[in-house]
Amino acid sequence: MLDLSNERTAYDRDHFFHPSTHMGTHARGESPTRVITGGEGVRITDSDGNTHVDAFAGLYCVNAGYGRTEIAEAIGKQAHDLAYYHSYVGHGTDASIELAKMIVDRAPDTMSRVYFGLSGSDANETNIKLIWFYNNARGRPEKKKIISRWRGYHGSGVMTGSLTGLHLFHNAFDLPRAPILHTLAPYYFRREDRSMSEEQFSQHCADALEAMILEEGPETVAAFIGEPLLGTGGIVPPPAGYWPKIQAVLDKYDILLVADEVVTGFGRTGSMFGSEHYGIKPDLITIAKGLTSAYAPLSGSIVSKRMWEGLVEGVDELGAFGHGWTYSAHPICAAAGVANLKLIDDLDLIANVREVGAHFRRALHDALAGHAHVGEVRGEGMIAAVEFVEDKDDRKFFEPGKKIGPQIAAALFERGVIGRAMPEGDILGFAPPFCLTKDDADLIVARTREAVAHVL
Ligand code: PLP
């Protein structure tokens, strides 16, 4: 192996093309290279020996926390016993079969089977193809449009980048616009009519959805996709009554509902699935991140019983489902998933999400809600956000050039805590590992208060 101790920054700048990174500033050395070398519990260590509390669990994915021997050993054993076999034409491995059963056992009881992928993006690509296949199988080839929401995040593939409703992921890529449509984000804090109650605003979102469906023609609209709680778009829990009202519109026009649970799946909201938490009855559930706590890449599309029956009915005419990835249900990743889900049960980590998450969100609220530039402190379970505004009364945005969110995230980093400046607006996000203690929650809040005081 190369000795990187003196060269890592130069090698990184010259050879590593980083995702979601400004190519120019990074290559010129104007933005930092951070090399992470270790992790334990909620803390990570970098190559200079600094330790930080990772209050965003990587990219809200290391839910079980760092340094879990049980998961590492399961990965090692699987690599040793059988590093790979594919899952095409009925093949499987014990790990992938066991994990499929564990997922369906934990999912809402209307769900039936899981199709494995590697990333949240590819799972949503699979969902789109499943939806189209389903409607072809049912003799409805014109029913293909998919409605997503502004501020939704569903990946950065070609179609999933289009589903995503954030400008950063559209700009400069010429992604296909059809057959994807975007409707209102359920973002109560940013509602135009401030006199609306949460219920009225939810009705307003449902009415806008119905108007879009009627304008397009219900016979052309196949599905609606949404995260139970908006994640990358700003960490926004749904307003009261939102999901039942949306579900009623979809049921009326026979439109499938995809719950993108890449962030919320496996406990982040305090329930096993966000769908249960908010009373959603999905036809498809997208899972990734928390499935393995990111110890290995793995995702899935969980298909409902109703949809499965529709798929099977038409399949004799259409032939095999001609869609697959070499690494679908990769046994090493599946072994990581089995060990991770067992650990979450054995340590009752979702109970910790509820208890410590509530403590954390309360403390964050008490420390910051009164600040002159804090518009809202919000969250659910072990996920929270602070939204900063120029003017509290009219919720005025700071000028984008001021980059208040990134500045606060940087000040927080200097104080030993990692939060995430969300891509649109001045929003600081938190999604710590589920094993967070109350002491560490208090530490994150204290450091955040200092960082905010430093910048604002
Ligand atoms: N869906 C949601 C809700 C996500 O938050 C993400 C990633 O953050 C994705 C899909 C895409 O997942 P991946 O980055 O694994 O492709």
Boltz pocket constraint, residues with backbone or C-beta under 6 A from the ligand:
constraints:
  - pocket:
      binder: B
      contacts: [[A, 59], [A, 118], [A, 119], [A, 120], [A, 121], [A, 122], [A, 124], [A, 153], [A, 154], [A, 155], [A, 156], [A, 227], [A, 231], [A, 232], [A, 260], [A, 261], [A, 262], [A, 263], [A, 288], [A, 289]]
      max_distance: 6.0
